[in-house]
Amino acid sequence: MNKSKTVFSSKAHNRHVTGVTITNDGKISLGRKNKRYLKHKIHQFSLGQLNSHETMHLQGLLAHARHIESRFYESLIKKYSQEVMLKILRLQMNREIQLKSEIAFLDGKFKAGSISSGFKLYDIYENGVFDKNSDGEMVCTIDKNHKIASEYLIGCRNLLNKKNTRIHISRLTLSDFRRFKTLKVKLDKHLTVIIGDNGAGKTTIVDGITKSLSWLSANILKKGGIGLRVTDYDVNIDSVSFAEVTLRASVNESSHYSISLFKTAKGAKEAKKK
């Protein structure tokens, strides 16, 4: 037993090792806390309160419970019914069907001109899709297919290279950004002229646009690319929360994007959630 990963946590000397509990009689258990949490999540599922990500997390927990403590797993079936337990597990079996439906939906949007949908399809076929099955094992749901991936990538490039295709910035919102507490700017599709005295904030507006578009440009050049950040200098001196720049843009009628950058003010009680 690895003593560095063993914690004695009670007067009865139960031992907790890498996610399981070794009881006094030498048996492996999930532990009281984990059992209560699992029951809580099953109850939430039965009430329809879990999203798809949380449901997948629950599937992994159930697979772990079935492997570690089968008698407890059987008690869950008696408590919540076999119908509920099978419904949780069947969602995993339906994952492939869901993905095929999503691919068909994205393909339809791509054919209508959505560049982002085409790039998502490229990513799916370039890297494949892997999910955990009901036993907690990683399995391939959608195989890699570099030929199909290349076709979608070329299709995205063709949409970008179409005649008269250009980025249109439709709206910019600044909140506690430099001199502005709140500023909303709607930009015309053809021409927008910004007029103001020195120090009125013309450069601030341009810098907000520049920072936002830098992230779009960086991610076109490289996946996970990093653009210009909102810094402490950009936070309004009177801000008690955070500075934020939000930009909405489009490439064509079917490709719309929203970019949001923020920086928490120094001394703020609560940071903005991503």
C-alpha positions, -999 to +999 in steps of 0.1 A: +000+000+000+013+034-009+014+053+025+018+087+008-016+082-008-033+068+023-052+090+047-064+080+081-095+101+085-116+089+114-113+074+149-122+040+134-092+044+111-110+040+077-084+044+050-091+065+019-069+055-011-073+071-046-111+076-045-121+044-025-124+035+011-108+004+027-130-006+056-118-020+089-125-056+077-103-051+046-131-046+020-133-018-006-162+007-004-172+039-022-174+056+012-204+073+028-198+107+012-195+093-023-227+072-019-247+102-007-235+123-037-243+095-061-279+092-047-283+129-049-273+129-086-296+101-095-325+119-078-316+150-098-316+130-130-350+115-122-364+151-118-348+161-152-324+186-135-291+173-151-277+186-184-259+163-209-225+169-194-237+162-159-255+131-171-223+118-186-205+124-153-233+104-136-228+075-160-191+074-151-199+074-114-224+045-118-198+025-138-173+031-110-199+021-083-208-011-101-172-021-103-162-012-067-193-021-047-218-042-067-242-047-037-245-009-034-253-007-071-280-033-067-295-013-038-297+017-061-317-003-086-342-012-058-344+024-046-347+042-079-361+014-101-344-005-129-362+018-154-344+049-142-310+032-140-314+018-176-325+052-188-292+067-176-271+040-192-291+040-225-282+076-230-246+065-234-257+039-260-276+066-279-245+089-280-236+077-315-271+083-327-269+118-312-236+126-328-248+114-363-278+137-359-255+166-349-233+160-379-263+160-402-275+193-386-240+209-390-237+197-425-270+213-434-258+247-419-224+243-437-241+239-470-261+270-462-229+289-458-220+285-421-182+285-418-181+277-381-203+246-388-179+235-415-149+239-392-166+219-364-171+191-389-135+193-399-125+191-362-148+160-356-133+140-386-097+153-381-095+142-344-124+117-340-148+116-311-141+097-280-165+091-250-166+070-219-189+040-221-210+027-192-180+009-178-159+041-177-137+031-206-128+055-234-142+043-267-142+058-302-177+070-312-167+086-345-136+074-363-110+098-377-113+104-415-087+128-428-101+128-463-136+140-452-118+165-428-098+179-456-130+183-477-146+204-450-115+225-445-113+233-482-150+241-482-144+266-453-116+282-473-138+285-504-165+302-484-139+327-470-126+334-505-159+340-521-163+373-539-175+402-516-170+381-485-157+403-456-160+406-419-187+429-408-186+442-372-222+449-363-220+459-326-195+468-300-202+471-262-177+485-237-184+481-200-160+498-174-134+498-202-111+528-198-131+560-197-164+544-206-187+531-179-211+518-206-209+523-243-229+506-271-219+512-307-239+499-337-217+499-368-231+503-403-225+475-428-209+499-453-193+528-435-191+541-399-175+574-390-164+582-354-161+619-346-150+633-312-127+658-294-093+647-282-097+624-252-133+616-261-126+579-265-122+573-303-089+554-298-106+534-270-133+522-294-107+512-320-086+494-294-117+475-282-123+463-317-086+455-322-083+434-291-114+414-300-104+407-335-069+397-325-084+365-308-103+357-340-071+361-361-049+342-337-073+312-337-075+312-375-037+309-376-034+283-348-059+264-327-058+278-292-041+309-303-039+339-279-048+374-289-045+408-271-058+407-235-077+433-215-052+445-190-053+464-156-047+496-176-080+490-195-101+487-163-120+519-155-105+535-124-140+536-106-149+500-115-158+477-086-164+446-108-147+441-142-140+456-176-155+439-206-154+442-243-181+424-263-181+424-301-205+408-326-194+401-361-203+382-392-186+369-423-217+362-443-255+357-437-249+323-421-217+329-401-221+350-370-196+353-341-196+369-307-163+377-288-162+387-252-130+398-233-129+409-196-106+417-168-115+417-131-109+450-113-083+450-085-101+446-052-133+433-067-152+410-043-161+385-070-145+377-103-166+374-135-173+338-143-162+326-178 
